[in-house]
Amino acid sequence: MNIRDLEYIIAVSEEQHFGKAAKKCNVSQPALSGQIRKLEDYIGVTLFERTSRSVKTTAIGEDIIVKAKQLVSLSDEIFDMAQNSKDPLSGPFKLGMITTIAPYLSPLILSSIRQQLPKVSLTLVEGLTTDLEKAVAEGELDGAITATSPIPTQLNDNPLYDEPFWIALPKFHKLASRRSIDLSEIDPKELLLLADGHCLRDQILDICHTNEGINHTNTRQTSLGTLLALVEAGDGVTLVPALTKPAANNAHGTIVICPERSGTAGRRVRLISRASFPRTELLNNLASTIRTNLPTDLVQIVG
């Protein structure tokens, strides 16, 4: 068994087609098929159910491929460790961001990252927390910016900032003239939420758990930006992270963003990475650059 064999079975599991997998791995289909057969014979289990029309990964195959991805990732990290020991602040870096952070944090930090880390080729990937955590754990991403403690145990957690939640409501709303708003004053039936899968939704529900009727809130399969447009249209109110405030004010002139009275509603934003990731110096520089470029009137720097 070698790394090449693992790359072959990963490609077949992803493509569900031997021909496409062979093309992805830059080998002939007979060579790839034969090598996988040898691997199956060696470990004594069938990884793929083959028919003339389809390829399906077996149950044990699924479990083995999870481990294979981890081993391939570690192999890549060994190579990266050797290469980056020459210059850890250079080379590609794939950074994930959750969808309720990316549009608002990216404009604040990207120019400075390019200036402070000119040899780093940064690729941004936007997604949901669970997807980003999985991608970091499996080595598909080098790090991610999220707003909940990471679940996979092999991930490190580097706190960046604490971000309060503000209340967004239409300009003509009865509470719009308040300097601050207590959560108990919000009618749960007016509350607009993102769909399941967004950690912001779960955080808001947790904050508002004492509000009677919270189960009747209005859930939308949309982005935070579109949710603000719905607020502007008078469809309801919502809680938004503080970094959303400048963008909301610029794009939606009829929205009012009010502080939440207790000051306790909010989230901690952090940079997560694999504990085994070899470019620690780059992670620390990236975190420092992010902290330096945050508006301290909206968020509190941590770490």
C-alpha positions in Angstrom: 0.0 0.0 0.0 1.3 3.4 -0.9 0.1 7.0 -1.2 -0.6 6.6 -4.9 -3.0 3.8 -4.2 -4.8 6.0 -1.6 -5.0 8.8 -4.1 -6.6 6.4 -6.7 -9.3 5.2 -4.3 -10.1 8.7 -3.2 -10.5 9.8 -6.9 -12.8 6.9 -7.7 -14.9 7.6 -4.6 -15.2 11.2 -5.6 -15.8 10.7 -9.3 -17.9 7.4 -9.0 -16.3 6.5 -12.3 -13.0 4.7 -13.1 -12.4 6.5 -16.4 -12.9 10.0 -14.9 -10.8 9.0 -11.8 -8.0 7.7 -14.1 -8.0 11.0 -16.0 -7.9 13.0 -12.7 -4.9 10.9 -11.6 -3.2 11.2 -15.0 -3.0 7.4 -15.5 -4.7 4.9 -17.8 -7.9 3.3 -16.7 -6.5 -0.2 -16.8 -3.5 0.8 -14.6 -5.8 2.5 -12.1 -8.3 -0.4 -12.0 -5.5 -3.0 -11.7 -3.8 -1.1 -8.8 -7.1 -0.8 -6.9 -7.7 -4.6 -7.4 -4.3 -5.3 -5.9 -5.1 -3.0 -3.0 -8.4 -4.8 -2.4 -6.7 -8.2 -2.5 -4.0 -6.9 -0.1 -6.4 -5.6 2.5 -9.0 -8.3 1.9 -12.1 -6.2 1.4 -14.0 -4.8 -1.6 -13.9 -1.0 -1.7 -16.2 -0.5 -4.7 -19.3 -2.2 -6.1 -18.8 -2.3 -9.9 -21.4 -2.7 -12.6 -21.3 -2.0 -16.3 -23.0 1.3 -15.6 -22.0 2.5 -12.2 -19.5 2.5 -9.4 -20.6 2.6 -5.8 -18.4 2.8 -2.7 -19.0 0.1 -0.2 -19.7 0.8 3.5 -16.2 -0.3 4.5 -14.9 1.5 1.6 -16.4 4.8 2.8 -14.7 4.3 6.2 -11.3 3.4 4.6 -11.5 6.5 2.3 -11.9 8.8 5.3 -8.6 7.4 6.7 -7.1 7.6 3.2 -7.8 11.3 2.9 -6.2 11.9 6.3 -3.1 9.9 5.3 -2.8 11.8 2.0 -3.2 15.1 3.8 -0.4 14.1 6.3 1.8 13.1 3.3 1.2 16.5 1.7 2.0 18.2 5.1 5.3 16.4 5.3 6.2 17.7 1.9 5.0 21.2 2.7 6.9 21.1 6.0 10.1 20.4 4.1 9.4 23.0 1.5 8.1 25.7 3.8 11.0 25.3 6.3 12.9 27.3 3.7 10.3 30.1 3.8 7.1 29.4 5.9 5.6 32.7 4.8 5.3 31.8 1.2 3.3 29.4 -1.0 -0.5 28.7 -1.4 -2.9 28.9 1.5 -6.6 27.9 1.2 -8.7 29.8 3.7 -12.4 29.1 4.4 -14.8 31.6 5.9 -18.4 31.0 6.9 -21.0 32.8 4.8 -22.0 35.3 7.6 -18.4 36.5 8.0 -16.8 36.4 4.5 -18.6 39.4 2.8 -18.0 41.7 5.8 -14.5 40.7 7.0 -12.9 40.1 3.6 -12.9 43.8 2.5 -11.2 44.7 5.8 -8.3 42.3 5.6 -7.5 41.2 2.1 -5.4 44.2 1.1 -3.3 44.1 4.3 -2.8 40.3 3.9 -1.4 40.9 0.4 0.9 43.6 1.8 2.0 41.8 4.9 2.3 38.4 3.3 3.2 39.1 -0.3 4.6 35.6 -1.0 1.4 33.9 0.1 -1.1 32.9 -2.6 -4.4 33.1 -0.8 -7.5 31.3 -2.0 -10.8 32.0 -0.3 -13.6 29.4 0.1 -17.0 30.3 1.5 -19.2 27.8 3.2 -21.1 26.5 6.2 -19.3 25.7 9.5 -19.6 21.9 9.3 -18.4 21.8 5.7 -15.4 24.1 6.5 -14.4 22.1 9.6 -14.5 18.9 7.6 -12.4 20.4 4.8 -9.8 21.7 7.3 -9.7 18.3 9.1 -9.2 16.4 5.9 -6.6 18.8 4.5 -8.7 20.3 1.7 -8.4 23.7 3.5 -5.4 25.0 5.4 -7.5 27.0 7.8 -11.0 28.6 8.2 -12.6 31.5 10.0 -15.6 30.3 11.9 -17.8 31.5 14.9 -18.1 28.3 17.0 -15.7 26.1 18.8 -14.5 23.4 16.4 -15.9 19.9 16.8 -13.1 17.8 15.3 -10.5 17.1 18.0 -7.6 17.5 15.6 -8.4 21.2 15.0 -6.7 24.1 16.8 -8.7 27.2 17.8 -7.1 30.6 17.6 -9.5 33.3 18.9 -9.6 36.6 16.8 -12.4 38.8 18.1 -15.7 39.0 19.9 -18.5 40.4 17.8 -21.7 41.6 19.3 -25.1 41.2 17.7 -27.2 44.2 16.8 -30.8 44.4 15.9 -31.8 45.2 12.4 -35.3 46.6 11.7 -37.2 48.7 9.2 -36.9 52.4 9.6 -40.7 52.7 10.2 -40.8 50.0 12.9 -42.2 51.0 16.3 -38.9 50.2 18.0 -36.7 52.0 15.4 -36.4 55.2 17.5 -34.9 53.4 20.5 -31.2 53.9 21.5 -31.1 50.2 22.4 -33.6 47.3 22.3 -34.2 44.5 24.8 -34.6 41.1 23.2 -37.9 40.6 25.1 -39.4 43.5 23.1 -39.0 41.7 19.8 -42.1 39.8 18.7 -40.9 36.2 17.8 -43.3 36.2 14.9 -41.3 39.1 13.4 -37.9 37.5 13.8 -36.3 36.5 10.5 -33.7 33.7 10.6 -31.3 31.9 8.2 -32.0 28.3 7.4 -30.6 25.3 9.3 -26.9 24.8 8.9 -26.0 28.4 9.6 -24.4 28.8 13.1 -25.7 32.3 13.2 -29.3 30.9 13.3 -28.4 28.6 16.2 -26.7 31.4 18.1 -29.7 33.7 17.7 -32.1 31.0 18.8 -30.0 30.3 21.8 -29.9 34.0 22.7 -33.7 34.3 22.3 -34.6 31.0 23.9 -36.8 32.7 26.5 -38.9 34.4 24.0 -42.4 32.8 23.8 -43.3 31.5 20.4 -39.7 31.4 19.1 -40.5 28.2 17.2 -42.7 30.3 14.9 -39.9 32.4 13.6 -39.6 33.1 9.9 -36.9 30.9 8.4 -35.5 31.8 5.0 -33.2 29.8 2.7 -31.1 32.8 1.8 -28.0 34.8 2.6 -27.6 37.4 5.4 -27.5 40.2 2.8 -30.8 39.1 1.4 -32.2 38.8 4.9 -31.4 42.5 5.4 -33.2 43.3 2.2 -36.3 41.5 3.6 -35.9 43.6 6.7 -35.7 46.8 4.6 -38.9 45.6 2.8 -40.7 45.4 6.1 -40.9 41.6 6.3 -39.6 41.5 9.9 -36.5 42.1 12.1 -33.3 40.1 12.7 -30.1 40.0 14.7 -26.9 40.7 12.7 -23.2 40.6 13.6 -21.6 44.0 14.3 -19.4 44.0 11.1 -22.6 43.8 9.1 -23.6 47.3 10.3 -21.5 49.5 7.9 -22.5 47.3 4.9 -26.2 47.4 5.9 -26.1 51.2 6.3 -24.4 51.7 3.0 -26.7 49.4 1.0 -30.0 49.7 2.8 -30.9 53.3 3.6 -34.2 52.4 5.2 -32.7 50.0 7.8 -32.0 50.9 11.4 -29.3 49.0 13.3 -29.8 49.2 17.0 -27.6 47.9 19.9 -29.0 45.0 21.9 -29.5 46.4 25.4 -27.8 43.7 27.6 -24.6 43.7 25.5 -24.3 40.0 26.0 -25.6 38.8 22.6 -22.7 38.0 20.2 -20.2 35.4 19.0 -16.5 34.7 19.1 -14.8 34.5 15.8 -11.8 32.3 15.5 -9.2 30.9 13.1 -9.2 27.2 13.0 -6.5 24.9 11.6 -5.2 21.3 11.9 -3.0 20.7 15.0 -0.5 19.1 12.6 -0.4 22.0 10.2 3.3 22.7 9.7 3.2 26.5 8.9 2.5 27.8 12.4 4.4 31.1 11.7 2.1 31.8 8.7 -1.1 31.1 10.8 0.2 33.4 13.6 1.0 36.2 11.0 -2.4 35.8 9.4 -4.2 36.0 12.7 -2.2 39.1 13.7 -2.9 40.8 10.4 -6.7 40.1 10.8 -6.7 41.5 14.3 -4.8 44.7 13.3 -7.4 45.6 10.7 -10.6 45.2 12.7 -12.7 48.2 13.6 -12.4 48.3 17.4 -15.6 50.4 17.7 -17.6 47.4 16.5 -15.7 44.4 17.8 -13.3 43.5 20.7 -10.0 42.0 19.8 -9.0 38.8 21.6 -6.0 36.5 21.4 
